[in-house]
């Protein structure tokens, strides 16, 4: 029997499945998820090797698409709305072009369908620098992170993945070894000659460099019915930096369901 991704399901109505980014988890979306749940049945999903989902050494988009397919079938869902951020945005794009009949509308947060070179080196170095046998508190971990990651917001995001494995020992919820070993997989671009003909919304952080003007032709080649919206005063973490504008754009896009 295939393993099932962990999720938190909120609300009722048409399904809206939300997929987090690299080193994230569904819990990162709980505040927005509760808001979306006023109108939809929201599934906050932990992708493999993240959150409370299963750990495997294998990690790529083909597997994550299969995981999502198993999840949708197990929960007996049809014509779902998919929302993915960063790595999660790649997952939902891969899923939509491979299983278009299962997707109603697609929302991609700050990610293009192109190849991205690895760019998480400092974060991985920081994470690997933690020796949990010597850690007494989360603050001890943050002190180590500060040597590599000056941005407090990124450190706080990573620290959400720290939990008490035992009374006296902390650990990461994500599978650091697999995520590190397979880092090249995170940047993979979509396969050529595939399309999703459904309505698609791309949300770009105003100050983010993940989606460029030069990417628009490539986006249109995969998603002909796409709309692009800019979330003001935000970077790559647009849903956290400007949640009200992010929420309103998503709801406006879905409201004709």
LUMFI-144677 format. One record per residue: x, y, z of N, C-alpha, C in turn; residue in one letter. Coordinates in steps of 0.1 Angstrom, whole numbers, plus 5000, padded with zeros to 4 digits. Each point is the difference from the previous one (the first is absolute). Example, Ala and Ser with C-alpha at 12.3 -4.5 7.8 and 13.67 -1.06 7.14 Angstrom:
! residues 2
513249435078499150125000500950125000A
499650114993500950115000499250115008S
//
This chain:
! residues 257
500849885000499250125000500950135000X
499650094992500850134999499950085012X
501050065004500050095012499250134996X
499350055010499150124998500750125007X
500050114993500550125005499250055012X
500750055010499350065012499350134995X
498950035006499350134997499150045012X
499750135000499050055009498950054991X
498849955002498850044991499150095008X
499750114994499250115006498850034992X
498950035006498850064993499349894991X
499150064992499249914991499850084987X
499649924990499850064987500949944989X
500250074989500949954990501549995005X
500749904996501349985006501150104995X
500750065009501250084997501249945007X
500949944992501249935005501250105000X
500750025011501150095001501349935003X
501050024992501349945001501150105003X
500749985011501050095005501349994991X
501050085004501350004993501049925007X
501350004995501149935005500350045015X
500149905009500250015014498750055007X
498950014993498750045006499249895005X
498750035003499149905004498650065000X
499049925000498650054999499750105011X
500649985012499750085011500350154998X
501050024991500450144996498850084994X
499049924995498950064993498750015009X
500149975012498849985009499250125001X
500650125001499250125002499250034987X
500750004988499350024988499149884997X
500349885004499249894998498750015007X
500050055012498750025008499250114993X
500650104994499250104992499449944988X
500849924992499549944988498949905004X
500149945012499049905004498650055002X
499950145000498750065001499249974987X
500749974989499449994987500249864994X
501149935004500449884993500449895011X
500149884995500649895008501550014997X
500750045010501550034998500849885005X
500949954992500949905004501450055001X
500550015012501450055002500949885000X
500749984989500849874998501450015003X
500649905007501449995002500649914989X
500950064991500549914990501149915006X
500349894992500949905006501350075005X
500649945010501250055007499850145006X
498850045002499750125007498949985011X
500050095010498949995010499849875006X
498849955000499749875006499849894990X
500350034987499949904990501249905001X
499949904992501049895000501350054995X
501149945004501450034995500449894991X
500750044989500649904990501350064995X
500949924996501250054994499850064986X
499049944993499650054987499250135001X
500350104991499350125001500150084987X
498950014993500050074987498550034997X
499850084990498650054997499249894995X
500549904992499249894996499449925011X
500849985011499549945012499050085007X
500350135001499050095007498750014993X
500049994987498850004992499249875003X
500849895000499349875003499450005014X
500750065010499550025014498750075000X
500050114992498850085000498849934993X
500349924990499049924993499449905009X
500949935008499549905010499150075010X
500450125005499350075010498650044994X
499950054988498750044994499149884999X
500549894995499249884999499649945013X
500950005010499649955013498950085007X
500050134998499050095005498850024991X
500049934989498949994990499650154996X
501150074996499850144995499950004985X
499350104995499950024986500150154997X
500650034988500150144996500450095011X
501249985005500550085011500650134996X
500050105008500850124999501349985007X
501150034993501349985005500750135002X
500650025012500850125003501449955005X
501050054994501449965004500950115000X
500950015011501050105001501449954998X
500850074992501449964998500149854995X
500649925008500149864996498649944998X
499150045009498649954999499450054987X
500450124995499550054988500549914988X
501249965001500549914989499249865001X
499849955012499249885001498750014993X
499250115003498750014995500050034985X
501150064995500150024985500349874994X
500949925005500349864995498749925000X
499250015011498849925001499050044990X
499850134998499050054991500249964985X
501350004996500349964986499949854998X
500249935011500049854999498649945003X
499250075008498649955003499050114999X
499950064988499150124999498549975003X
499649884998498649975002499650015015X
501049995009499750015014500150145006X
500450104992500250135005499050104994X
499350075009499150114995500850134998X
500550065010500850124998501349985008X
501050074994501449995005500550145005X
500650005011500650135006501449975003X
501050084995501449985002500650125006X
500549995012500550115008501650014998X
500450104993501450044998500949894995X
499649944989500849904994499749994985X
501049984992499849994985500349854997X
499649964988500249864996501449974995X
500950095002501449994995500949935010X
501249974995501149945009500650115008X
500249975013500750095009501249935006X
501250074999501249945006499949995015X
500649905006500050005015500450135007X
499350045010500350135006499750005015X
500049885006499749995014501249955008X
501250034995501349955006500150045014X
499850135003500350055014499049945009X
498749994996499049945009500449865003X
500449924990500449865003501250005009X
500950094998501250005009499650035014X
499150095002499550045013499349885007X
499149934992499349895006500949885004X
501049984991501049895003500950045012X
500150125003501050045011499449985014X
498849965001499349985013500349855004X
500649995012500349875006498949995011X
499049924998498950005009500349945014X
501149925000500549955013500550115009X
500350114995500550125008498950115002X
498849984994499050105001499149995012X
499950115007499150005012498750084998X
500050094989498850084998500050044985X
498850054996499950064986500950124998X
500350075011500850124999501549954996X
500449895005501349954997500149984985X
498949954994500049974985500150134993X
499250105005499950134993501450075000X
500749985011501450065001500949944989X
499949874998500749944989499650054986X
498650014998499550054988500550144996X
500150085011500450144997501450024994X
500849905001501350004994499950004984X
498949944996499949984985498850074994X
499050035009498750064994499750125008X
500250124995499850135007498550035001X
499249954990498650035000499249935011X
499450075010499349945011498849924995X
499350054990498849944995500349864994X
501249984993500349874995500449915012X
500750055010500449925011498749955007X
499150095002498749965007499349894992X
500050024987499349904991500749865002X
501350005000500749875002499849945014X
500050095010499849955014498649945002X
499050034992498749945001500149854998X
501149964993500249854997500749935012X
500350075010500749945012498949955010X
500249875004499049955010500849925010X
499449965011500649925010499849854997X
501049944995500049864997499849915012X
500750045011499849945013500050125010X
499949975013499950105010501350095000X
501149944996501350085001500750014987X
499349974989500650014987499150064989X
500650104993499250064989500449944987X
499250024989500349944987499250094990X
500449984987499350064989498849914996X
498950064996498949924994500449964986X
500750084993500349964986501149914999X
500249934989501049904998501250084994X
500950055008501150084996500949934990X
500349885003500949924991499549994986X
498749964999499449984986499950144993X
499650105007499850134994501350064995X
501149975008501350044996500649924988X
499849875001500649914990499350034986X
498750045001499250014988499850154996X
500850095005499850144998499950044985X
500749934991499950044986498649974994X
499349915007498649974995499050125002X
500350095010499150105003499850104989X
501150024992500050114990499549954986X
499649874999499749954987498950074993X
500150024987498950064992499049904995X
498950054996498949914995500449944986X
499549884998500449934987499350074988X
500750004989499550064988498849944995X
499250084992498949954992498849955009X
499950065011498849975009499350135003X
498749995001499250125004498949975009X
499650105008498850005008499150114994X
498849964995499250104993499050065009X
500049975013499150065010500550145004X
499150075007500450145005501149995010X
501050084999501250005009500350145004X
500350025013500450135005501449995006X
500950094995501350015005500150125009X
500449995012500250115010501450025002X
500550124997501450035002500250115010X
501049985009500450105010500650124993X
499550115003500550134994501550015000X
500749965011501450015001500849874998X
499349904995500649874998500649994986X
501149924998500649984987499749864995X
499049935006499849864996499250004986X
499250094998499350014987500450134993X
500649994988500550114993499050034988X
500150124994499250044988500449904989X
501249964999500549914990499449865001X
499449975011499449875003498549994994X
499550114997498550004997499749924987X
500950004990499849924988500049855004X
500949965008500149865004498849965008X
499650085009498849985008498849974991X
499850094990498949994991500049874991X
501249954998500149884992499549885007X
500150005013499549895008498650035005X
499750125003498750045006499450124992X
499449964988499550114991498950095007X
499249945009499050085007500550065013X
501250065000500550055012499850155002X
499950045013500050145004501150025010X
500650124999501150035009499650125009X
500249985013499750115009501250025009X
500250135003501150045009499550025014X
500649945010499750035014500950105005X
499550125003500850115004500849985013X
501050085002500850005012500349855005X
500549924991500349865004501149954991X
500749905006501149934992499549864997X
500949905002499749864997498949955009X
500050055013499149955010498750095000X
499550024988498950094997498749975009X
499749875002498849975008500250035014X
501250015005500250045014500350155002X
500550064989500450145001498850094997X
499149964992498850074997498849914999X
499649945011499049894999498650054996X
499750135003498650054996499950014985X
501050064994500050014985500149864993X
500849925006500149864995498749935000X
499350015012498749935002499050064990X
499950134999499050064991500249964985X
501249994996500349964986499649854998X
500249925009499649864999498549985000X
499450075009498549995001499350064988X
500550114995499550064988500149904988X
501149934999500349914989499149885001X
499749955012499249885002498550035001X
499650125002498650035004498949964990X
500449984987499049954990499849855000X
500749935010499849865000498649965003X
//
